[in-house]
Structures are given as structure tokens and as C-alpha cells.
């Protein structure tokens, strides 16, 4: 399968990449944000803490609740931000959105403890 992907982003140093805290979390709850056509609220377990993370997966998946119970990769050290009146405390990693295909979750190869760091 061939795809015209986006160009590679500018080079960063290893020290810059180490600033990003990517962890495995289990999606405990997926809730519809009724005032939005695109957004859902994820409650994610990272082992020693939980976060609410807003994701635009509503239009990407006919059944967005299918990700409930799944592990995925998240950035946990992004500053909280308000999205349509909802606080998002991280960012879900998905694969494909930036290249114009229906996104899929970035997931570990097998089950690992929630909160384990990537990298």
C-alpha cells in the first residue's frame, strides 16, 4: 500500500525529544461531548494517575466507544488546554490523521503496565 505522506518535520536534537513524555494508558471511559460534532472525552488510566483527554475521534469512527478498554500511547506532559469548554490533560497518539487516512490508535505490541514510558 502506497501513500503520499507528509514531509518529515525539521530535525530536533535527542535532548529535545527527551522532553516529550509518552506513556501507555488504558482508556477506561469514552464519553460523547454532545455539543461537539467531533469530540469525545477519554478517561485514561496511567497506573499512578488518571487524566481526561479530549479527542476528535467522533467522526473518524462509527463506534468511537470501541476503543474503551484498549491501551494506547499518549503525551502526558502537554500543558492542559480548554477545547470547547472541556479541559484536556494530554494528547492521544494516533496514526494516519496527518496523512489524510482514517486514524488508528498507536498501541503497544502486547499488554504492558499502564503508565510505562515510551522511548
C-alpha positions as CSV (number, residue, x, y, z in Angstrom):
1,X,0.0,0.0,0.0
2,X,1.5,3.3,-1.1
3,X,0.7,6.7,0.3
4,X,2.0,10.2,-0.2
5,X,2.9,11.0,3.3
6,X,3.6,14.5,4.7
7,X,7.2,15.6,4.6
8,X,9.5,14.9,7.5
9,X,9.4,17.6,10.2
10,X,12.6,19.6,11.0
11,X,15.4,17.8,12.8
12,X,15.5,18.0,16.5
13,X,18.2,17.0,19.0
14,X,18.0,13.9,21.2
15,X,17.7,16.2,24.2
16,X,14.7,17.9,22.7
17,X,13.0,14.6,22.0
18,X,13.5,13.5,25.6
19,X,11.3,16.4,26.8
20,X,8.2,14.6,25.4
21,X,6.7,12.2,28.0
22,X,4.9,9.5,26.0
23,X,3.2,6.8,28.1
24,X,0.9,3.9,27.7
25,X,-2.6,4.4,29.2
26,X,-5.7,2.3,29.2
27,X,-8.9,4.1,28.0
28,X,-11.3,3.5,30.8
29,X,-14.3,5.6,29.6
30,X,-15.2,7.2,26.3
31,X,-17.9,9.9,26.6
32,X,-19.7,11.8,23.9
33,X,-19.3,15.6,24.1
34,X,-22.8,16.3,22.9
35,X,-22.2,20.0,22.0
36,X,-19.5,18.9,19.5
37,X,-19.7,17.0,16.2
38,X,-16.1,15.7,16.5
39,X,-15.0,15.5,20.2
40,X,-15.2,12.8,22.8
41,X,-13.8,12.8,26.4
42,X,-11.5,9.9,27.3
43,X,-10.8,8.9,30.9
44,X,-7.3,7.3,30.8
45,X,-5.6,5.2,33.5
46,X,-1.8,5.7,33.6
47,X,-1.2,3.5,36.6
48,X,-0.4,6.0,39.3
49,X,-2.7,8.7,37.9
50,X,-5.7,9.3,35.6
51,X,-6.3,12.0,33.0
52,X,-9.2,13.4,31.0
53,X,-8.1,13.7,27.4
54,X,-10.2,15.3,24.6
55,X,-10.0,13.5,21.2
56,X,-11.6,14.3,17.8
57,X,-12.4,10.7,17.1
58,X,-16.2,11.0,16.9
59,X,-16.3,11.5,13.1
60,X,-13.4,9.1,12.4
61,X,-15.2,6.0,13.9
62,X,-18.8,4.9,13.6
63,X,-18.5,3.4,17.1
64,X,-16.0,5.5,19.0
65,X,-16.7,3.6,22.2
66,X,-14.8,0.6,20.6
67,X,-11.6,2.0,22.0
68,X,-12.8,1.7,25.6
69,X,-10.6,-0.8,27.5
70,X,-7.8,-0.5,25.0
71,X,-4.2,0.6,25.7
72,X,-2.8,3.4,23.6
73,X,0.1,5.9,23.6
74,X,-0.5,9.4,25.0
75,X,1.6,12.5,25.5
76,X,1.1,13.3,29.2
77,X,3.3,16.5,29.7
78,X,1.5,18.8,27.3
79,X,0.1,21.8,29.1
80,X,-3.7,21.4,29.8
81,X,-5.8,23.2,27.3
82,X,-9.5,24.1,27.0
83,X,-11.3,22.6,24.0
84,X,-14.9,23.6,23.6
85,X,-15.2,24.2,27.3
86,X,-13.6,20.9,28.2
87,X,-10.1,20.6,29.9
88,X,-7.8,18.2,28.0
89,X,-4.8,17.0,30.1
90,X,-2.8,15.2,27.4
91,X,-2.8,14.1,23.8
92,X,-3.8,10.8,22.2
93,X,-1.3,9.5,19.7
94,X,-3.0,8.2,16.6
95,X,-1.6,7.1,13.2
96,X,-2.7,8.4,9.9
97,X,-4.7,11.6,10.6
98,X,-1.9,14.0,9.4
99,X,-1.6,11.9,6.2
100,X,-5.4,12.0,5.4
101,X,-6.3,8.5,6.2
102,X,-8.8,7.2,8.9
103,X,-6.7,7.2,12.1
104,X,-5.9,4.2,14.1
105,X,-4.6,4.1,17.7
106,X,-0.8,3.8,18.3
107,X,-0.7,0.8,20.6
108,X,1.9,-1.4,22.3
109,X,2.6,-4.7,20.7
110,X,1.4,-6.5,23.8
111,X,-0.1,-5.6,27.2
112,X,2.2,-3.6,29.4
113,X,1.6,-1.9,32.7
114,X,-0.3,1.4,32.5
115,X,2.0,4.4,32.8
116,X,5.0,2.7,31.2
117,X,7.0,5.3,29.2
118,X,7.8,5.0,25.5
119,X,11.3,5.8,24.3
